[in-house]
């Protein structure tokens, strides 16, 4: 059971960095820092979009319009942090105690 919890925590940590990479990439793309016509840049952007959009879309539906500011990645990072801390503190101690 501990190996399962560690695997889930590792997957959450990897997804955490994917969300951060997606946010940074969207800023670089929006400010024309990266070449939008480059095939590699387009592939990376498409991959990051496909990995993060299914989790961000439901959050964006419930968020009010903030005038061009998208805080849904921050909300998702807070949710991932809560899930990770819950697994590490509560579930881990329950498993170790034999409950």
C-alpha positions in Angstrom: 0.0 0.0 0.0 2.9 2.3 0.7 4.3 1.8 -2.8 0.9 2.8 -4.2 0.8 6.0 -2.2 4.4 6.8 -3.2 3.5 6.2 -6.9 0.5 8.5 -6.7 2.5 11.2 -5.0 5.2 10.9 -7.7 2.6 11.2 -10.4 1.1 14.3 -8.7 4.6 15.8 -8.5 5.2 15.2 -12.2 1.8 16.7 -13.1 2.6 19.7 -10.9 5.7 20.4 -13.0 3.7 19.9 -16.2 1.2 22.5 -15.1 4.0 25.0 -14.3 5.7 24.3 -17.7 2.3 24.8 -19.4 1.8 28.2 -17.7 5.3 29.3 -18.5 5.0 28.2 -22.1 1.7 30.0 -22.5 3.4 33.2 -21.4 6.3 32.7 -23.7 3.9 32.0 -26.6 1.7 35.0 -25.8 4.6 37.5 -25.7 6.2 36.0 -28.9 9.4 34.9 -27.1 9.2 31.5 -28.8 8.7 31.1 -32.6 5.1 30.1 -33.0 5.7 28.8 -36.6 8.4 26.3 -35.4 7.1 22.8 -35.6 8.9 21.7 -32.4 7.4 24.6 -30.4 4.0 23.8 -31.8 4.4 20.1 -30.8 5.4 21.1 -27.2 2.6 23.5 -26.9 0.1 21.0 -28.2 1.4 18.3 -25.8 1.2 20.6 -22.8 -2.3 21.8 -23.8 -3.5 18.2 -24.1 -2.0 17.2 -20.8 -3.4 20.1 -18.8 -6.6 21.2 -20.5 -8.8 18.3 -19.2 -8.0 19.3 -15.6 -8.2 23.0 -16.2 -11.4 23.1 -18.2 -13.8 22.3 -15.3 -12.0 24.9 -13.1 -12.4 27.5 -15.8 -16.1 26.9 -16.1 -16.7 27.9 -12.5 -14.2 30.7 -12.3 -15.5 34.2 -13.0 -14.0 36.3 -15.8 -11.0 38.2 -14.4 -10.3 40.2 -17.5 -7.8 38.1 -19.3 -6.1 36.8 -16.2 -6.3 33.0 -15.9 -5.8 31.7 -12.4 -7.1 28.2 -13.0 -3.5 26.8 -13.0 -3.0 28.2 -9.5 -6.3 26.7 -8.3 -5.3 23.3 -9.8 -1.9 23.5 -8.1 -3.6 24.2 -4.8 -5.9 21.2 -5.3 -2.9 19.0 -6.2 -1.1 20.2 -3.1 -4.1 19.4 -0.9 -4.4 15.9 -2.4 -0.7 15.3 -2.0 -0.6 16.5 1.6 -3.7 14.4 2.4 -2.0 11.3 1.0 1.3 12.0 2.8 -0.1 12.9 6.2 -3.4 11.2 6.7 -3.5 8.2 4.5 0.2 7.4 5.0 -0.1 7.4 8.8 -3.3 5.4 8.6 -1.5 2.7 6.5 1.6 2.7 8.7 -0.5 2.4 11.8 -2.3 -0.6 10.3 -5.7 1.0 10.3 
